[in-house]
Amino acid sequence: MKVNETNHAPDALALAALGWTLQETGRADRLLALTGLTPEDLRSRLGERALLAEILRFLEAHEPDLLACADALEVTPARLVEARKDLER
């Protein structure tokens, strides 16, 4: 899932990263287990910057996922980290 090069808004990038994360059951289960989020939380809070930052923090905590997600979205891992920082401001 390539992120549009002109749309690197932090929220759009985080949503794309969430979509990538949820594509694999094991990774999705790990997201829920480690963050304490529920599927209902994800649905109801999807527009919240704090939730989107949490998704990117989850990826940062496991470098192989961070690298794989960045590769799939065709952005640098640093761009994902930068997006998280932007969302936390």
N, C-alpha and C positions, 0 to 999 in steps of 0.2 A: 504494500500500500504506500505509494509515493505521496508525500506531502507536497502540495503545490508550492513551488519555489517562491512564489510571490505572497504566499499566505503562511508566514511563519509566526503568526500570532501565538503567544504562549498557550492560550486556551485551545486553539485548534490543534496545536501540536500535542498537547496533553490528551485531548480526546482521541487523536489518532493512535497515540501510545496505549491508551486504554483499550481501544479496539484490537490492537496487536496483542496485548496482554491476554485478553479474553479469548483469543483464537485457540489457545491450547488449554485443555481442561486442567492439567497439572499446574500450570502457571496461574490460571485463574483461581484455582483452589488455594494456592499458596498466597496470592494477593489477599483473598478474604481472610485466611487464617492469620497472616502476619499483621494485617492492618485492623482487624476486628470489624471490617465493613461487612455488610450483608448485601445481597443483590438489591434489596429494597433501598438501602442507603445509596447505592450507585445510581439507581433510577431517580430517586427523589432529590439527590444533591448534585446531579450531573453538571449544573451550571455554576456551582460554587468553586471559587478559585482555590479555597483550602483543600477541597477534595481533589481537584486536578493536580495540585502541588503534591499531595500525598501519593498519587499514582506515580508521578515521576520520581519521588523519593524512594518508592518501592523498587523501581527499576535501578536507581543508583545504588541501592544496597546490595545488588547482585550483578556484578560487572558483566558476566556473560549475557544476561538479559538486556542490560543497557546497550551493550555493543550490538546484539542481534536486533533489537528494536530500532536503533539508529540506522543500521544497515537496511532494514526493511522499509523504513520511512525515508531513506535516502537523505539523511541529515547526519551531522556529526554528533557523537555522544556529548560533546561540550554544548551543543545547541540544546539538547534535552535538559542538561543541567542549568543552562542559562534560562530556559523557559520556566523551570521550577523556581528559580530565584525571582524571576519576574512575577510569577503568580503569588509569591509570598510577600511581595511589597504591598 
